Amino acid sequence: MADAAGRLTQLAKEVLGAPLPVRIRAWDRSESGPPGAPTLVIRNRRALRRLLFKPGELGLARAWVAGDIDVEGDLYQALDLLAGMIWERPAPADKPQRAAALRALARPEVRAAAKELLSLAGAPLPPAPPAEEARRRRGRLHTLLSDRAAISHHYDVGNDFYELVLGPSMVYSCAYWGTAEDSVGTLEDAQRDKLDLICRKLGLKEGQRLLDVGCGWGSMVLHAAREYGVRAVGITLSEEQAAYARKRVADAGLADRIEIRVQDYREVHDEPFDAISSIGMAEHVGRTRYAQYARTLHALLRPGGRLLNHQIARRPLADEEAYRVDEFIDRYVFPDGELAPVGRTVGALEDAGFEVRDVEAIREHYALTLRGWVANLEKHWDRAARLTSPGRARVWRLYMAASAVSFERNRIGVNQVLAVRTPDSGASGMPLRARAWQG
């Protein structure tokens, strides 16, 4: 089949309405596209069949995870170039998009392009999804059972794998980097600085009681107990995380001050706590449960207690009902995860009775963090693929690189929201000068 790349380049232009900004190298070794651009390598015709049966993001994701396609050159540049044409187009499920697709099929040139793609794709049967894809859920979302299953899909893939990606800090959330003048420092330095910043924002003092919601591998509770003398409870829905965190606590000699539980935030009933940290967990809560989440954390705090909610946010939409969960993220990374605009998060916390005292946007910090994780993964690629699977390693590389670009381009952000359960007297206990914790 001569010059498959040239034919695919022309087809892409007809379907997308603009030339592809990357080169294509096809299975027949033909190449086409702008010289010097990153190259999308289509290793076999199975990739086309995936796109035919699931056009758009999900078909591309399946082809990537299965190894049917790859990128040569700068992956970040390739993702940024393709985002506007593919990932940021309206979802096929949207009614206006379906109507537009039907109108397009009435055009002779589009029907001809579809026929050409069918001839290039070969055998008509759709390939099975990669084994790493989460099964479609049935029934209600964000129940105790469904949330446990979603968390297990993401986190129970092996602590050894996460050690390779995250590094010694074992912190799986946005780090807090120094300025260029201070020198950026290492990923481990930035994660330690993030944990310490949260402790200072919470005003932690010796003898206080801290609840860390979504405690991961225990890094926050370890730092707070070791450096600030608190008694801490960390909760997670991941059995693997809990086992790892308990060992770290025991090795640090802090088992008398730290308790790690496999527990949902809705199951905590041993309040009150002096402070609550929720770092990179609220994205799993879901919009139908967010009011309950905020009320629950408010009830768990003593009057005057503080909450630090560290959460990824998306840009607001003109029609919020049109929001759809990203298909790749939902099927391969965070099943049932949902992002909300920061304004909605602040509003929900205030509705629950919190007084919001500070919001700090740190999205550039997450881009740096993700690039650090991708570098760790690429450095240890062969071992990472052995510890999980080649497909799982490819999921994490694509997810983290694409997320880094999204943070850099302000498509998504991340915010630390500091809130207080201010008592009726109005005595919040906050410093008179804003952000006194910055030193």
C-alpha positions as CSV (number, residue, x, y, z in Angstrom):
1,M,0.0,0.0,0.0
2,A,2.0,3.0,-1.3
3,D,2.3,6.2,0.7
4,A,-0.1,5.5,3.6
5,A,1.2,8.6,5.4
6,G,0.4,10.9,2.6
7,R,-3.1,9.5,2.3
8,L,-3.6,9.8,6.1
9,T,-2.4,13.4,6.1
10,Q,-4.9,14.3,3.4
11,L,-7.7,12.5,5.2
12,A,-6.9,14.2,8.5
13,K,-7.1,17.6,6.7
14,E,-10.5,16.8,5.2
15,V,-11.9,15.5,8.5
16,L,-10.5,18.1,10.9
17,G,-10.7,21.1,8.5
18,A,-7.0,22.0,8.8
19,P,-3.6,20.4,8.1
20,L,-2.2,18.3,10.9
21,P,0.6,20.2,12.7
22,V,2.7,17.0,13.2
23,R,4.3,14.6,10.8
24,I,3.0,11.1,10.2
25,R,5.1,8.0,9.7
26,A,3.0,5.0,8.7
27,W,3.5,1.3,8.9
28,D,4.8,1.2,5.3
29,R,7.6,3.7,6.4
30,S,6.1,6.5,4.3
31,E,6.2,10.0,5.9
32,S,4.2,13.2,5.4
33,G,3.8,16.5,7.2
34,P,5.6,19.6,8.2
35,P,9.5,19.1,8.3
36,G,11.0,19.3,11.8
37,A,7.7,18.8,13.6
38,P,7.2,15.9,16.1
39,T,6.3,12.7,14.3
40,L,3.1,10.6,15.0
41,V,4.2,7.1,14.4
42,I,1.4,4.8,13.3
43,R,2.8,1.3,13.7
44,N,0.0,-0.7,12.3
45,R,-3.4,-0.4,10.7
46,R,-5.1,-1.6,13.9
47,A,-4.7,2.0,15.1
48,L,-7.1,3.2,12.3
49,R,-9.6,0.6,13.2
50,R,-9.6,1.9,16.8
51,L,-10.3,5.4,15.4
52,L,-13.0,4.2,13.1
53,F,-15.0,2.4,15.9
54,K,-14.3,5.1,18.6
55,P,-13.5,8.4,16.8
56,G,-11.7,11.1,18.7
57,E,-10.0,10.9,22.1
58,L,-10.9,7.4,23.2
59,G,-9.9,5.8,20.0
60,L,-6.5,7.6,20.1
61,A,-6.1,6.7,23.7
62,R,-6.7,3.0,23.1
63,A,-4.2,3.1,20.2
64,W,-1.6,4.8,22.4
65,V,-2.0,2.4,25.3
66,A,-1.9,-0.6,23.0
67,G,1.3,0.7,21.4
68,D,-0.3,1.0,18.0
69,I,0.8,4.7,17.9
70,D,3.7,6.6,19.4
71,V,5.4,10.0,19.2
72,E,9.0,10.6,18.1
73,G,10.4,14.0,19.1
74,D,9.1,16.3,21.8
75,L,6.1,14.7,23.3
76,Y,5.0,17.9,25.1
77,Q,5.2,19.8,21.8
78,A,3.2,17.2,20.0
79,L,0.4,17.2,22.6
80,D,0.2,20.9,22.6
81,L,0.0,21.0,18.8
82,L,-2.7,18.3,18.7
83,A,-4.8,19.5,21.6
84,G,-6.7,22.3,19.9
85,M,-7.6,20.0,16.9
86,I,-8.5,16.8,18.8
87,W,-8.7,16.9,22.6
88,E,-10.4,20.3,22.8
89,R,-13.0,19.7,20.1
90,P,-16.6,19.1,21.4
91,A,-17.3,15.6,22.6
92,P,-19.0,13.3,20.1
93,A,-21.8,12.8,22.6
94,D,-22.9,16.4,22.4
95,K,-26.0,16.9,20.4
96,P,-24.6,19.8,18.3
97,Q,-21.6,17.7,17.4
98,R,-23.7,14.7,16.4
99,A,-25.8,16.9,14.2
100,A,-22.7,18.4,12.6
101,A,-21.3,14.9,12.0
102,L,-24.5,13.8,10.2
103,R,-24.5,17.0,8.1
104,A,-20.8,16.3,7.2
105,L,-21.6,12.7,6.1
106,A,-24.0,14.1,3.5
107,R,-21.0,15.8,1.7
108,P,-19.6,13.6,-1.0
109,E,-16.0,14.4,-0.1
110,V,-16.5,13.3,3.5
111,R,-18.1,10.1,2.4
112,A,-15.2,9.5,0.1
113,A,-12.7,10.2,3.0
114,A,-14.6,7.7,5.2
115,K,-14.4,5.1,2.4
116,E,-10.7,5.8,2.0
117,L,-10.1,5.4,5.7
118,L,-11.9,2.1,5.7
119,S,-9.7,0.8,2.9
120,L,-6.6,1.8,4.8
121,A,-7.8,0.3,8.0
122,G,-8.1,-3.2,6.6
123,A,-10.2,-5.9,8.5
124,P,-13.4,-4.4,9.7
125,L,-13.7,-6.0,13.2
126,P,-13.0,-3.5,16.1
127,P,-9.9,-4.4,18.2
128,A,-10.6,-5.2,21.9
129,P,-9.8,-2.3,24.3
130,P,-6.4,-2.6,26.1
131,A,-6.5,-4.6,29.4
132,E,-5.6,-1.4,31.3
133,E,-9.0,0.2,30.5
134,A,-11.4,0.4,33.4
135,R,-14.8,-1.3,32.9
136,R,-17.8,0.9,32.4
137,R,-19.5,1.4,35.7
138,R,-23.2,0.7,36.2
139,G,-25.5,2.2,38.8
140,R,-24.9,5.3,41.0
141,L,-21.6,7.1,41.1
142,H,-19.6,8.0,44.2
143,T,-21.1,5.4,46.6
144,L,-18.8,4.0,49.2
145,L,-18.4,0.8,47.1
146,S,-17.9,2.6,43.7
147,D,-15.4,5.0,45.1
148,R,-13.3,2.2,46.6
149,A,-13.2,0.5,43.2
150,A,-12.2,3.7,41.4
151,I,-9.4,4.4,43.9
152,S,-8.2,0.9,43.7
153,H,-8.0,1.1,39.8
154,H,-5.7,4.1,40.1
155,Y,-3.6,3.5,43.2
156,D,-3.3,-0.3,43.6
157,V,-0.9,-0.7,40.7
158,G,2.1,-1.4,42.8
159,N,4.0,0.8,45.3
160,D,7.3,-0.1,43.6
161,F,5.9,1.6,40.4
162,Y,5.0,4.7,42.3
163,E,8.4,4.8,44.0
164,L,10.0,5.1,40.5
165,V,7.6,7.9,39.3
166,L,7.3,10.0,42.5
167,G,10.8,9.6,43.9
168,P,11.7,9.4,47.6
169,S,9.1,11.9,48.7
170,M,6.2,9.5,47.7
171,V,3.9,12.5,47.4
172,Y,1.4,12.4,44.5
173,S,0.2,16.0,44.3
174,C,1.5,19.3,43.1
175,A,4.9,20.3,44.7
176,Y,5.8,23.8,45.7
177,W,8.8,25.1,43.9
178,G,11.2,27.9,44.6
179,T,11.5,31.0,42.4
180,A,14.1,31.2,39.6
181,E,16.1,33.5,41.8
182,D,16.2,31.0,44.7
183,S,16.9,28.1,42.2
184,V,14.1,25.7,41.6
185,G,15.6,22.9,43.5
186,T,14.8,19.2,43.4
187,L,11.4,17.5,43.2
188,E,12.0,16.1,46.8
189,D,12.8,19.7,48.0
190,A,9.6,21.0,46.4
191,Q,7.4,18.3,47.9
192,R,8.9,18.8,51.3
193,D,8.3,22.6,51.0
194,K,4.7,21.9,49.9
195,L,4.0,19.8,53.0
196,D,5.6,22.3,55.2
197,L,3.6,25.2,53.6
198,I,0.3,23.3,54.3
199,C,1.4,22.7,58.0
200,R,2.0,26.4,58.4
201,K,-1.2,27.4,56.7
202,L,-3.0,25.1,59.1
203,G,-1.2,26.7,62.0
204,L,-0.2,23.2,63.4
205,K,1.0,23.1,67.0
206,E,2.3,20.3,69.2
207,G,-0.4,18.1,70.6
208,Q,-3.0,19.1,68.1
209,R,-5.0,16.4,66.2
210,L,-4.8,16.4,62.4
211,L,-6.9,14.4,59.9
212,D,-5.4,13.9,56.4
213,V,-8.1,12.9,54.0
214,G,-6.7,10.8,51.2
215,C,-3.4,10.4,52.9
216,G,-1.7,8.5,50.1
217,W,1.6,6.8,51.2
218,G,1.6,8.8,54.5
219,S,4.0,11.7,53.7
220,M,1.8,14.5,55.0
221,V,1.1,12.8,58.4
222,L,4.7,11.9,58.8
223,H,5.9,15.4,58.1
224,A,3.3,16.9,60.4
225,A,4.0,14.5,63.3
226,R,7.8,14.7,63.0
227,E,8.1,18.5,62.4
228,Y,5.1,19.9,64.3
229,G,4.4,17.3,67.0
230,V,0.8,16.6,66.1
231,R,-1.2,13.4,66.5
232,A,-2.4,12.5,63.1
233,V,-5.0,10.2,61.4
234,G,-4.5,9.4,57.7
235,I,-7.3,7.8,55.7
236,T,-7.2,6.2,52.3
237,L,-9.3,3.8,50.3
238,S,-6.2,2.0,48.9
239,E,-5.1,-1.1,50.8
240,E,-1.7,-0.9,49.1
241,Q,-1.2,2.7,50.1
242,A,-2.2,2.0,53.7
243,A,0.2,-0.9,54.1
244,Y,3.0,1.2,52.7
245,A,2.2,4.1,54.9
246,R,2.0,2.0,58.1
247,K,5.4,0.6,57.4
248,R,6.8,4.1,56.9
249,V,5.2,5.2,60.2
250,A,6.6,2.2,62.1
251,D,10.1,2.7,60.6
252,A,10.0,6.4,61.7
253,G,9.1,5.4,65.2
254,L,5.9,7.4,65.1
255,A,3.3,4.6,65.5
256,D,2.2,6.1,68.8
257,R,1.3,9.4,67.1
258,I,0.1,8.4,63.7
259,E,-2.8,6.1,62.7
260,I,-3.4,5.0,59.1
261,R,-6.9,3.7,58.3
262,V,-8.5,2.3,55.2
263,Q,-11.6,4.5,55.5
264,D,-13.8,6.8,53.6
265,Y,-14.2,10.4,54.8
266,R,-17.9,9.6,55.2
267,E,-17.1,6.9,57.8
268,V,-15.0,9.1,60.2
269,H,-16.8,9.6,63.4
270,D,-14.2,10.3,66.1
271,E,-14.2,14.1,65.8
272,P,-13.2,16.7,66.7
273,F,-10.0,17.5,64.9
274,D,-8.0,20.6,65.2
275,A,-7.1,20.7,61.5
276,I,-7.9,18.8,58.3
277,S,-5.7,18.5,55.2
278,S,-7.2,17.2,51.9
279,I,-4.5,17.2,49.3
280,G,-5.4,16.0,45.8
281,M,-8.4,14.0,47.0
282,A,-11.4,16.2,46.4
283,E,-11.2,15.6,42.6
284,H,-12.5,12.1,43.4
285,V,-15.5,13.3,45.3
286,G,-17.8,14.2,42.4
287,R,-20.2,17.1,42.0
288,T,-23.2,15.1,43.4
289,R,-21.3,14.5,46.7
290,Y,-19.3,17.8,47.0
291,A,-21.8,19.5,49.3
292,Q,-21.8,16.4,51.6
293,Y,-18.0,16.4,51.5
294,A,-17.8,20.0,52.6
295,R,-20.4,19.5,55.4
296,T,-18.7,16.4,56.6
297,L,-15.3,18.0,57.0
298,H,-16.9,21.1,58.6
299,A,-18.6,18.8,61.2
300,L,-15.3,16.9,61.9
301,L,-13.5,20.2,62.9
302,R,-13.6,21.8,66.2
303,P,-14.8,25.5,66.2
304,G,-11.7,27.5,65.1
305,G,-10.2,24.5,63.3
306,R,-8.8,24.9,59.8
307,L,-9.2,23.1,56.5
308,L,-6.6,23.1,53.7
309,N,-8.2,21.9,50.5
310,H,-5.7,21.4,47.7
311,Q,-7.5,20.6,44.5
312,I,-7.2,20.6,40.7
313,A,-9.7,23.0,39.0
314,R,-11.0,23.4,35.5
315,R,-12.0,26.5,33.7
316,P,-15.7,27.4,34.1
317,L,-18.1,26.8,31.2
318,A,-20.8,29.1,29.9
319,D,-23.1,26.1,30.2
320,E,-22.0,24.0,33.2
321,E,-24.4,21.3,32.3
322,A,-22.3,20.7,29.2
323,Y,-19.3,19.5,31.2
324,R,-18.2,16.0,30.3
325,V,-15.5,14.0,32.0
326,D,-12.4,13.5,29.9
327,E,-12.8,10.0,28.3
328,F,-9.1,9.0,28.5
329,I,-8.8,10.1,32.2
330,D,-12.1,8.4,33.0
331,R,-11.3,5.1,31.4
332,Y,-7.5,4.8,32.1
333,V,-6.5,7.1,35.0
334,F,-9.1,8.4,37.5
335,P,-12.5,6.5,37.0
336,D,-15.3,8.8,38.1
337,G,-13.0,11.7,38.8
338,E,-14.6,15.2,38.2
339,L,-13.1,18.7,38.1
340,A,-14.9,21.8,39.2
341,P,-14.1,25.5,38.8
342,V,-12.4,27.0,41.9
343,G,-15.4,29.3,42.4
344,R,-17.7,26.3,42.8
345,T,-15.3,24.8,45.4
346,V,-15.2,28.0,47.4
347,G,-19.0,28.3,47.2
348,A,-19.5,24.8,48.4
349,L,-17.2,25.3,51.4
350,E,-19.0,28.5,52.3
351,D,-22.4,26.9,52.0
352,A,-21.2,24.3,54.5
353,G,-20.4,27.0,57.0
354,F,-16.7,27.5,56.4
355,E,-15.1,31.0,56.3
356,V,-12.7,30.9,53.3
357,R,-9.6,32.9,54.3
358,D,-7.2,32.4,51.4
359,V,-7.0,30.9,47.9
360,E,-3.6,30.4,46.3
361,A,-3.3,29.4,42.7
362,I,-0.2,27.3,42.0
363,R,-0.8,25.8,38.5
364,E,2.7,26.5,37.2
365,H,4.0,24.5,40.1
366,Y,2.0,21.4,38.9
367,A,3.5,21.7,35.4
368,L,7.0,21.5,36.9
369,T,5.9,18.6,39.1
370,L,4.5,16.6,36.3
371,R,7.6,17.1,34.1
372,G,9.6,15.8,37.0
373,W,7.4,12.7,37.3
374,V,7.6,12.1,33.5
375,A,11.4,12.4,33.7
376,N,11.5,9.8,36.5
377,L,9.3,7.4,34.5
378,E,11.3,7.8,31.3
379,K,14.6,7.2,33.2
380,H,13.2,4.0,34.7
381,W,11.0,3.0,31.7
382,D,12.0,-0.7,31.4
383,R,11.6,-1.4,35.1
384,A,8.3,0.6,35.3
385,A,6.9,-1.5,32.4
386,R,7.9,-4.7,34.1
387,L,6.4,-3.7,37.4
388,T,3.0,-3.0,35.9
389,S,2.6,-3.5,32.2
390,P,3.9,-1.6,29.1
391,G,0.4,-0.3,28.6
392,R,0.1,1.0,32.1
393,A,3.4,2.8,31.8
394,R,2.2,4.3,28.5
395,V,-1.0,5.5,30.3
396,W,1.0,7.3,32.9
397,R,3.4,8.9,30.5
398,L,0.6,10.3,28.3
399,Y,-1.5,11.4,31.2
400,M,1.3,13.2,33.0
401,A,2.7,14.8,29.9
402,A,-0.7,16.0,28.6
403,S,-1.6,17.3,32.1
404,A,1.7,19.3,32.2
405,V,0.8,21.0,29.0
406,S,-2.7,21.7,30.2
407,F,-1.4,23.4,33.4
408,E,1.1,25.4,31.4
409,R,-1.6,26.6,29.0
410,N,-4.1,27.5,31.7
411,R,-6.5,24.8,30.6
412,I,-6.6,23.5,34.2
413,G,-5.3,24.9,37.4
414,V,-4.7,23.8,41.0
415,N,-5.5,25.8,44.2
416,Q,-5.0,25.7,47.9
417,V,-8.1,26.9,49.7
418,L,-7.7,27.7,53.4
419,A,-10.9,27.7,55.3
420,V,-11.9,28.0,59.0
421,R,-14.8,26.7,61.0
422,T,-15.2,30.1,62.5
423,P,-17.1,30.0,65.8
424,D,-20.1,32.2,66.5
425,S,-17.9,34.7,68.4
426,G,-16.2,35.5,65.1
427,A,-12.7,34.7,66.6
428,S,-11.2,32.9,63.6
429,G,-7.7,32.6,65.1
430,M,-6.2,33.8,61.8
431,P,-3.3,36.2,61.7
432,L,-4.1,39.9,61.1
433,R,-1.8,40.0,58.1
434,A,-2.7,37.8,55.2
435,R,-0.3,34.9,54.4
436,A,1.8,35.3,57.6
437,W,2.8,31.6,56.9
438,Q,5.0,32.8,54.0
439,G,7.5,34.2,56.5
